[in-house]
Amino acid sequence: MKTITLITLAAMAPTICLADESWTGFNAGLQLSTVDVSQDENDNGNAALGLHAGYLRNFDGYVVGGELTYDAGAELVSDNKTKKVDTIRLKFKGGHVFGRTYLYGVIGYANIDGGSISEDGYSAGVGVTYRATDRVLVGLEYLRDTYDTSADDITADSVALRVSYKF
């Protein structure tokens, strides 16, 4: 019987320890993304690892904030050559909280840099974040980055699994 009680308490631990219900504060974490970068007829899907840091502010059930992200490891095929590219985004997030779940939209600035290729563009998408504990946030985010180059348009679709720590 003690084993069943301990297992039940361990399973309920994330809901029991939510002392700080507010989303307000700084957060930082890691993200693992699948990225599909397209330029003209070239289409290349791969994985990228990234970092993010931001600030959220809670307004009576609505949450807004900003975030800076960096992703490394995505590949772009250009002129029949594969190039590793890094992506930096400065994003504005806004949405609504439903219990421990935050649903939001994203819009912001994006930059893709692959050495000989460096383009500015914009990013837009949606996401969901779940408060596993009062400090640990787990989320999923879809973004579409669009870069209007002088020669060819570049788009990047990404889906990121994110883990953050709230300070």
SERO-4910 file (N, C-alpha, C, O; in steps of 0.05 Angstrom, whole numbers):
BEGIN
 pado doro    nc1    nc2    nc3   cac1   cac2   cac3    cc1    cc2    cc3    oc1    oc2    oc3
  Met    A     16    -24      0      0      0      0     17     25      0     10     45    -13
  Lys    A     40     24     15     58     47     15     69     53    -13     72     76    -20
  Thr    A     74     32    -28     84     36    -56     64     50    -73     71     68    -88
  Ile    A     39     42    -72     18     55    -87     15     85    -79     12    102    -96
  Thr    A     17     90    -53     15    118    -44     38    135    -54     34    157    -63
  Leu    A     62    124    -53     86    139    -62     85    144    -92     92    165   -102
  Ile    A     76    124   -108     74    127   -137     53    148   -143     57    165   -161
  Thr    A     30    148   -129      9    168   -133     19    196   -127     14    215   -142
  Leu    A     33    199   -104     44    226    -97     65    235   -117     66    259   -124
  Ala    A     82    217   -127    102    224   -147     89    233   -173     98    252   -186
  Ala    A     67    220   -181     53    227   -205     39    254   -202     36    269   -222
  Met    A     31    261   -178     17    286   -174     36    309   -167     27    332   -165
  Ala    A     62    304   -163     81    324   -154     81    349   -172     81    371   -161
  Pro    A     80    347   -198     80    372   -214     56    390   -208     58    414   -210
  Thr    A     33    378   -201     10    395   -196      9    404   -167     -2    425   -162
  Ile    A     22    390   -149     22    398   -121     40    422   -116     34    439   -100
  Cys    A     63    423   -130     83    443   -124     81    469   -141    100    483   -143
  Leu    A     57    475   -151     54    500   -166     48    523   -146     26    532   -144
  Ala    A     69    531   -132     66    553   -112     63    580   -126     47    596   -117
  Asp    A     77    584   -148     77    609   -162     60    606   -188     70    595   -208
  Glu    A     35    615   -187     17    611   -210     22    632   -232     11    628   -254
  Ser    A     37    652   -227     40    674   -247     60    666   -269     79    651   -264
  Trp    A     55    675   -293     73    670   -315     93    693   -317    112    691   -334
  Thr    A     90    714   -301    108    737   -303    136    729   -294    140    717   -273
  Gly    A    156    737   -310    184    733   -303    201    726   -327    191    722   -349
  Phe    A    227    724   -321    246    716   -342    247    686   -344    242    671   -324
  Asn    A    253    676   -368    256    647   -372    278    643   -393    283    660   -410
  Ala    A    290    620   -392    311    612   -412    311    582   -414    303    568   -396
  Gly    A    320    573   -438    320    544   -442    332    535   -468    345    551   -482
  Leu    A    327    510   -474    337    496   -498    313    489   -516    291    486   -507
  Gln    A    319    486   -542    299    477   -561    312    459   -582    334    464   -590
  Leu    A    297    439   -589    305    420   -610    284    423   -632    261    419   -628
  Ser    A    293    430   -656    275    437   -678    279    419   -702    301    409   -708
  Thr    A    258    414   -716    260    403   -744    255    427   -762    236    442   -759
  Val    A    273    431   -780    273    454   -797    272    446   -827    287    429   -835
  Asp    A    253    458   -842    251    453   -870    257    479   -885    240    496   -886
  Val    A    281    482   -895    290    506   -909    286    503   -939    295    483   -950
  Ser    A    272    522   -951    267    520   -980    277    545   -994    273    568   -985
  Gln    A    290    541  -1017    299    563  -1034    295    553  -1063    307    533  -1071
  Asp    A    277    567  -1078    269    558  -1105    259    530  -1104    241    523  -1089
  Glu    A    271    512  -1120    262    484  -1120    277    468  -1099    270    444  -1095
  Asn    A    297    479  -1086    313    465  -1066    297    464  -1040    288    485  -1030
  Asp    A    295    440  -1029    280    437  -1004    296    418   -986    302    395   -995
  Asn    A    303    426   -962    320    411   -945    310    410   -917    308    431   -904
  Gly    A    303    387   -907    294    384   -879    315    372   -862    328    352   -870
  Asn    A    319    383   -838    339    372   -819    333    382   -791    312    395   -786
  Ala    A    351    377   -773    347    385   -745    365    408   -737    386    411   -749
  Ala    A    357    423   -717    373    445   -706    370    445   -676    349    438   -665
  Leu    A    391    454   -663    391    456   -634    393    486   -627    408    500   -640
  Gly    A    378    495   -608    378    524   -602    375    531   -573    370    514   -556
  Leu    A    378    557   -568    375    569   -542    354    591   -544    350    603   -565
  His    A    340    596   -522    321    618   -521    321    631   -494    326    618   -474
  Ala    A    315    657   -493    313    672   -468    292    694   -472    292    707   -493
  Gly    A    276    699   -452    255    719   -456    243    727   -429    251    719   -408
  Tyr    A    223    745   -432    208    755   -409    178    754   -416    170    762   -438
  Leu    A    162    745   -398    133    744   -401    120    761   -378    131    763   -356
  Arg    A     98    773   -385     83    789   -366     54    780   -366     41    779   -388
  Asn    A     43    773   -343     16    763   -340     -3    787   -335      2    802   -317
  Phe    A    -25    789   -350    -45    810   -347    -72    797   -345    -87    795   -365
  Asp    A    -79    787   -321   -106    776   -316   -114    755   -336   -135    757   -349
  Gly    A    -98    735   -340   -104    713   -358    -91    716   -386    -89    696   -400
  Tyr    A    -83    740   -393    -70    744   -418    -40    747   -412    -32    759   -392
  Val    A    -23    737   -430      6    738   -426     19    749   -451     13    739   -473
  Val    A     36    769   -448     51    780   -470     81    781   -462     87    781   -439
  Gly    A     98    781   -482    127    783   -476    144    783   -501    134    783   -523
  Gly    A    170    782   -496    189    782   -518    209    759   -513    212    750   -491
  Glu    A    222    751   -535    241    729   -533    262    731   -555    257    740   -577
  Leu    A    286    724   -548    308    722   -567    316    693   -569    320    679   -549
  Thr    A    318    682   -594    325    654   -599    348    652   -618    353    670   -635
  Tyr    A    363    631   -614    386    625   -632    385    595   -639    384    578   -620
  Asp    A    384    588   -664    384    560   -674    409    555   -691    416    572   -708
  Ala    A    422    533   -687    446    526   -703    442    497   -714    430    480   -701
  Gly    A    453    493   -738    454    466   -749    436    461   -772    438    440   -785
  Ala    A    418    480   -779    401    476   -802    418    478   -828    439    490   -828
  Glu    A    408    466   -849    423    466   -874    406    478   -896    382    476   -897
  Leu    A    420    492   -914    407    505   -937    423    497   -962    447    499   -963
  Val    A    408    487   -982    421    480  -1008    419    504  -1026    397    513  -1033
  Ser    A    442    514  -1034    443    538  -1052    466    533  -1072    488    527  -1064
  Asp    A    460    537  -1098    480    533  -1119    492    505  -1118    516    502  -1121
  Asn    A    475    485  -1113    482    457  -1111    503    452  -1089    517    432  -1090
  Lys    A    504    470  -1069    522    466  -1046    505    467  -1020    487    484  -1018
  Thr    A    511    450  -1002    497    450   -976    513    467   -957    537    463   -952
  Lys    A    498    486   -944    511    504   -925    497    502   -899    472    501   -898
  Lys    A    512    502   -877    501    504   -850    493    532   -845    508    551   -851
  Val    A    469    536   -834    460    563   -828    451    566   -799    442    546   -787
  Asp    A    455    590   -788    446    596   -761    423    616   -764    422    632   -782
  Thr    A    404    614   -746    381    632   -746    378    646   -719    379    634   -698
  Ile    A    375    672   -721    369    689   -697    342    701   -701    336    712   -722
  Arg    A    326    700   -679    299    713   -681    295    730   -656    303    723   -634
  Leu    A    282    753   -660    273    770   -639    242    770   -642    232    781   -661
  Lys    A    228    758   -622    200    753   -625    183    767   -604    192    771   -581
  Phe    A    159    775   -612    138    784   -594    118    761   -591    109    751   -611
  Lys    A    111    754   -566     92    733   -561     67    744   -547     70    762   -530
  Gly    A     44    734   -553     20    742   -539     -1    721   -541     -5    709   -562
  Gly    A    -15    717   -519    -36    696   -519    -52    696   -493    -52    715   -477
  His    A    -65    673   -488    -82    669   -465    -75    644   -450    -65    625   -461
  Val    A    -79    645   -424    -73    623   -406    -99    608   -400   -120    620   -394
  Phe    A    -98    581   -403   -120    563   -396   -110    544   -375    -98    523   -382
  Gly    A   -113    550   -350   -102    533   -328    -72    535   -328    -61    557   -324
  Arg    A    -58    513   -333    -29    513   -334    -19    513   -363      5    509   -367
  Thr    A    -36    519   -382    -29    518   -410    -31    547   -422    -51    560   -418
  Tyr    A    -10    554   -436     -9    581   -449     -9    577   -479     10    565   -490
  Leu    A    -30    587   -492    -31    586   -522    -25    614   -532    -36    634   -522
  Tyr    A     -7    616   -552      2    642   -561      8    643   -590     11    623   -604
  Gly    A     10    668   -600     19    673   -627     45    688   -626     52    700   -606
  Val    A     60    686   -648     87    698   -649     90    714   -675     80    706   -696
  Ile    A    103    737   -672    111    752   -696    138    766   -689    142    774   -666
  Gly    A    155    768   -709    181    782   -702    200    782   -725    194    775   -748
  Tyr    A    224    790   -719    247    793   -737    263    767   -738    266    754   -717
  Ala    A    272    759   -761    289    735   -764    313    742   -782    311    758   -801
  Asn    A    336    729   -776    360    731   -792    372    704   -796    375    689   -777
  Ile    A    377    697   -821    390    672   -828    418    678   -838    422    695   -855
  Asp    A    438    664   -827    466    669   -833    480    643   -839    482    625   -823
  Gly    A    492    642   -863    507    618   -872    533    625   -883    542    612   -902
  Gly    A    546    645   -873    572    654   -883    568    672   -907    567    696   -904
  Ser    A    566    660   -931    563    677   -955    534    686   -958    529    705   -974
  Ile    A    515    674   -944    487    682   -944    480    693   -917    482    680   -897
  Ser    A    470    718   -917    459    730   -892    435    747   -901    438    767   -915
  Glu    A    412    739   -892    387    752   -900    370    759   -876    369    744   -857
  Asp    A    357    782   -877    338    790   -857    310    784   -867    304    784   -891
  Gly    A    292    778   -848    265    772   -856    247    774   -831    253    788   -812
  Tyr    A    224    761   -833    206    761   -810    197    733   -804    199    714   -820
  Ser    A    187    730   -779    179    704   -769    151    706   -758    144    727   -745
  Ala    A    134    686   -762    107    685   -751    100    656   -745    109    638   -758
  Gly    A     84    653   -724     76    625   -717     58    624   -693     47    644   -684
  Val    A     55    600   -682     38    594   -659     53    575   -641     71    561   -649
  Gly    A     44    575   -615     57    556   -597     39    550   -573     18    563   -569
  Val    A     47    530   -558     34    523   -533     56    516   -513     75    502   -519
  Thr    A     52    525   -488     70    520   -467     55    509   -443     33    520   -436
  Tyr    A     65    489   -430     53    476   -407     71    479   -383     95    474   -385
  Arg    A     59    487   -360     75    490   -336     76    463   -322     57    455   -309
  Ala    A     98    449   -325    102    423   -312    105    427   -282     94    411   -266
  Thr    A    119    447   -274    122    455   -245    120    486   -245    116    498   -265
  Asp    A    125    497   -221    124    527   -220    148    539   -234    147    563   -240
  Arg    A    169    524   -240    193    535   -253    199    522   -280    213    535   -296
  Val    A    189    499   -286    196    484   -311    172    487   -330    150    479   -324
  Leu    A    179    497   -354    159    500   -376    167    482   -399    190    482   -407
  Val    A    147    468   -410    152    451   -433    133    460   -455    109    465   -451
  Gly    A    144    463   -480    127    474   -501    133    463   -528    152    449   -533
  Leu    A    115    470   -547    117    463   -575    110    488   -591     91    501   -585
  Glu    A    127    494   -611    123    519   -626    128    514   -656    147    501   -663
  Tyr    A    110    525   -672    113    525   -701    119    553   -711    105    572   -703
  Leu    A    140    556   -727    147    582   -738    151    580   -768    161    559   -778
  Arg    A    144    601   -783    151    603   -811    166    629   -814    156    651   -809
  Asp    A    191    626   -823    209    649   -828    209    654   -858    210    635   -874
  Thr    A    206    679   -866    206    687   -894    228    708   -899    229    728   -885
  Tyr    A    245    702   -919    267    720   -926    263    728   -955    264    710   -972
  Asp    A    260    753   -961    257    763   -988    284    773   -998    291    796   -994
  Thr    A    298    755  -1011    325    762  -1021    323    775  -1048    302    775  -1061
  Ser    A    345    787  -1057    345    800  -1083    343    780  -1106    332    785  -1127
  Ala    A    354    756  -1101    354    735  -1122    331    715  -1119    314    712  -1136
  Asp    A    330    701  -1096    311    680  -1091    299    684  -1063    312    693  -1045
  Asp    A    273    676  -1061    260    677  -1035    268    651  -1019    269    630  -1031
  Ile    A    272    655   -994    279    633   -976    257    631   -955    250    652   -943
  Thr    A    247    607   -950    228    603   -928    238    581   -910    252    562   -920
  Ala    A    232    582   -885    240    561   -866    216    555   -848    207    573   -834
  Asp    A    207    531   -848    186    522   -830    199    505   -808    215    487   -814
  Ser    A    193    511   -783    205    496   -761    185    489   -740    166    504   -735
  Val    A    189    466   -728    173    457   -705    193    452   -683    211    435   -686
  Ala    A    190    465   -660    210    463   -638    197    451   -613    176    460   -605
  Leu    A    211    432   -601    204    423   -575    222    439   -556    246    439   -558
  Arg    A    209    452   -537    223    471   -520    221    464   -490    200    455   -481
  Val    A    243    468   -475    243    465   -446    255    490   -435    277    497   -442
  Ser    A    241    503   -416    250    528   -405    250    527   -374    235    511   -362
  Tyr    A    266    543   -363    266    547   -334    258    576   -328    269    595   -339
  Lys    A    238    580   -311    227    606   -304    242    616   -279    242    602   -258
  Phe    A    254    640   -281    268    651   -258    250    667   -240    259    679   -220
***
